């Protein structure tokens, strides 16, 4: 049960940290996952690097430093 609670809290932490990350990405003109999946926007090289490398690294780092 404690393991479930741990992962549940990690999910909330990722969700809460995703809000400012997405806000900043939109402000600097990057395509986010929401834009890509819902609005079918095409992505450039920088958008691809953000979505597939930087975005997961940010959330991995958040969980790593909180663990």
C-alpha positions in Angstrom: 0.0 0.0 0.0 2.8 2.4 0.8 4.4 1.7 -2.6 1.1 2.7 -4.3 0.9 5.9 -2.3 4.5 6.8 -3.2 3.8 6.5 -6.9 0.5 8.3 -6.5 2.4 11.2 -4.9 5.0 11.1 -7.7 2.2 11.4 -10.2 0.9 14.5 -8.5 4.3 16.0 -8.3 4.8 15.4 -12.1 1.4 16.9 -12.8 2.1 20.0 -10.7 5.5 20.5 -12.2 4.2 20.0 -15.8 2.0 23.1 -15.5 4.8 25.7 -15.2 7.0 23.7 -17.7 4.2 23.8 -20.3 3.5 27.5 -19.6 7.2 28.4 -20.1 7.3 26.3 -23.3 4.3 28.1 -24.7 5.8 31.5 -23.8 9.0 30.7 -25.7 7.1 29.3 -28.7 7.7 25.6 -28.3 5.2 23.0 -29.3 4.0 21.0 -26.3 2.6 17.4 -26.2 -0.9 18.9 -25.9 -0.5 21.0 -29.0 1.0 18.1 -30.9 -1.6 15.5 -30.0 -4.8 17.7 -29.9 -4.1 20.3 -32.5 -1.9 18.1 -34.7 0.7 20.8 -35.0 3.8 19.9 -36.8 7.1 20.0 -34.9 10.4 21.4 -35.7 13.8 20.1 -34.6 13.9 22.2 -31.5 10.3 21.1 -30.6 11.3 17.5 -31.0 14.4 17.9 -28.8 12.2 19.6 -26.2 9.4 16.9 -26.2 11.6 13.8 -26.4 14.7 14.8 -24.5 14.3 17.9 -22.3 10.7 17.4 -21.1 11.4 13.8 -19.8 14.7 15.0 -18.2 12.9 17.8 -16.3 10.4 15.4 -14.8 13.0 12.7 -14.1 15.1 15.3 -12.3 12.1 16.5 -10.3 11.5 12.9 -9.0 15.2 12.2 -8.6 15.8 15.2 -6.3 12.6 14.6 -4.3 13.3 10.9 -3.7 
